[in-house]
Amino acid sequence: MQIDAAAKWRSLGFLMIAEIAGMSLWFMSAAILPDLTREIQISEFRQAALSSAVQIGFVAGALASALLGLADRIDPRRLFAFSAISAALFNASLLVVEPGGAFSIFARFATGALLAGVYPVGMKIVVGWGQKDRGFLVGTLVGALTFGSAAPHLLALLGGTDWRWSLTVASLASGLGGLLCLATKLGPFHGTAPKMDITAIFTAWTNKKIRYAYVGYLGHMWELYAMWAWIGVALTVSFTAHMPDSDAIPLARIIAFLAIAAGGVACIGAGLLADRIGKANIAILAMVISGTAALLSALTFGGPVWLTVLCVLVWGAAILPDSAQFSALVADYASPEQAGSLMTFQTALGFALTFLTVQVTPMLAGLIGWPGVFVLMAIGPAAGIAGMLRLKQL
């Protein structure tokens, strides 16, 4: 099949920028939390709820999208644009409502639900542009998602103590990203479902290869978003053993941004390798490294700053490359007209798990300390490796 290379890379370039912009909304509440809590008293439960509401909102949105087959039935570019612009409006509403109040938590829920029309829909667009290089294509998209997820920490750093500035910039970026997605084109491998087929998601169970790809993905998600959401807070605690808060907070933000962004860079390189040596092999290698780095980060917590930083940066680089390969495996084993729904359903299950991990992580940290939490996070990669080994046996 002939592919217009210029149209492919131009469209993918627009899509990556749009993905970064849209996903910059995800961890905004966690990134601005230190400044927010200095201005107004917010309970620990509500602090966690501001982040976990995004997770559960994403699950609700992804489940609805998967069951209705939205990404497979309608133009995914329009769905992406609508979702990114609407999410930007809900995010911006935090400027005028009570921080930590009931509506602010609802706004975060709505933001998460709408982002289900950004991340998995972006994957639907990108897999339509290739088959032999699908590992690289999905890896690049997940890399873009990662840069977007890291962006709030950078915006919080640039905005200083003005959390409203960071919130405004992220909202504007998401809205513009939605418009930019409309400039992309659909690839020659794009598949469209003729009608809604609610039974499509049951393929996730009846197809053993897709089932084990889901298992690997769930193991990966066990650690990923708990680490992303709270690593800045955890590092602040670790660094304050050696420096005052005024130094520990900005340093923690820089390292949190670099750790998350490192995963985005690693995703692109891992995608190139995955198309050569196998997607499952890359996923296993990434989980071995990330699980080991989680344990080493626990051992060095509160110790020499440079050593903790090194372990967290390795952890951040290794924690993400497997994510793209799980999605690419599902796209490989699914029919084109079901790929969007099955990838969306995969993310729904994964983020349902992260609702629990993001919500309980700070509570567990209060009980057993951040090193103990890091050890518990390493359980996820171990389970994911087991799933990938089973898939390889097939």
Order of alpha helices (4+ residues) and beta strands (2+ residues): alpha-alpha-alpha-alpha-alpha-alpha-alpha-alpha-alpha-alpha-alpha-alpha-alpha-alpha-alpha-alpha-alpha-alpha
